[in-house]
Amino acid sequence: MCDDITELENQGFYEKQVTRREFNLMAGGAAISLAFAGCAPGEAAEGVSEQDVTIETPDGTADAFFAHPSKGAHAAVLIWPDIVGLRPAFKMMAKRLAGDGYAALVVNPYYRQVKGALVEPGQSFRDPGVREKIIPYARALSQTTNRTDARAFVAWLDKQSAVDTSRKIGTTGYCMGGPMTMITAAEIPSRIGAGASFHGGGLATDRENSPHLLIPKMQASYLIAVAENDDKRSPETKTVLKDAFAAADLSAEIEVYEGTQHGWCPPDSAVYNEAMANKAWERKLALFKTALA
């Protein structure tokens, strides 16, 4: 999970890679546009439809972004963003997934407290002031809010004409979104056929409500892509997860991605690793191809 220790590790790694000027360019969107050519903010890829949407939940109205192929009905994917929340980088990731043939919904997990993006271009979770702003929102979330939201978001997806309800749903999560995928898969096992966690935090802990204890309730195949520095801090986590999935007789690909830092997948991240992010993306598509067929 994102915390001050992780950020200190990432800052040390990052400062060896790029200058402050390059960071400002990346945070402002230049790197995102390069990473997802043809999917700039406000611009849909050919054959892809997109829209900002609102979804009614028992706790209020959630803002979200929905992208899907313009024709036909397709397997849906529910995307839980990282601690920085819904923003252009994740909208572009949803559009990229739509270009790969899926109906992708990325949500604002903080909708109870705030709407829209939490950070301005050029801001980063690396900055103490940004962390101080965001962390209280994250701490207000719980497994209870996650379950409430998962049910509402899946129900909304199943009402969309772009979603093929004969196919199971996939769910992906980044950073704090990783455990949210596991809670979703356990809460609605009949609909969630695949889950993917990218540098997810707190997947297996010694707490009585650890997400890994929910695995016996799931019917989903899994991809868990682990950041190298996360693995160094908690090397036993991957073994606990492997054993739990095996005991539940569920397929799970669990891998530590060499040379990566926590947060390496979103293209606006200060520690974005394009090669490893693309590898993780391809492994996700391979999972969806079989598990959501």
C-alpha positions, 0 to 999 in steps of 0.5 A: 500500500502507498505509505511514507516508507514506500514513497521514500523508497520510490523517491530514491529510485525515481531521482536516479532516473529523471530530473524534476523537469521531466517529472513535471512533464510526465505528471502534466500528461506528456508521458501518458500521451506517449504511452497510449498514443491515440488515447489522449484525454477527451479523445476516443480511440477509433471504434471506442465509445466513452462517457462520464457516468453517474451510478446510484449506490446506497451511499450516494451518487458515484462518478465514474468513466465508462469506455467500450467498443462502439458496436456489440456487447462485450465482457465487462471489467470493473477497474479500481484505481490506486490511492490517487483515484479517478483521473485522466491516466485511468480513463485512458487505461479504460479506453485502452481496455475498450480498444482490446474489446472490453466494456471498462468502468473505472470508478471514483472510490471517494465519491462519498466525500469528493467528486472528480480528480483529486490532483491537478496536473503536475501534482503527485502522491510523492508530495507531502501536501498531496498525501495529507489531502488524499490519505484521509479519504482512503482511510474513510473506506472500508470493506463494508464500503467496498462491498456496497460499491461492488454490488452497485457497480456490477449491477450497473454494468449488467444493465448496459447494452454494451455488456454481454451478461452471458460472460463473467466480469473481470475486475482490476485494481492498483495499489489500494484497489488490489484488495478491492478486487478480492473483496469484489470477487468474494462478494459477487462470486457468480459474476466475477470470473477474473481478478487482477491486482497490480502492486496491490497492498494488504492482500495478505495480512495477519488481521482477521479480515485479511483479503486473502481469507476471502479466497475460498468464497471466490470463483475467479481466476487471478493475476497478482503482479507484485512490485519488487520493492513491495516483495522485499518488504513482505516476501512471505505474502506471495507464498501465502497467496499461492497457498490460499489459491491452491487450497481453493483450487483456483488458478492464480498467476503470482509474479514479482516484476523485476525492477519495479517499484510500487505504483509502476503501472499507471502511466502518470506514476513517477515510477512508471515502468513501461516495459513491465507495465506492458507485460502486466497488461498482456498477462491481464489480457491473457487471463481475460481471454480464458476466464471471461470467455 
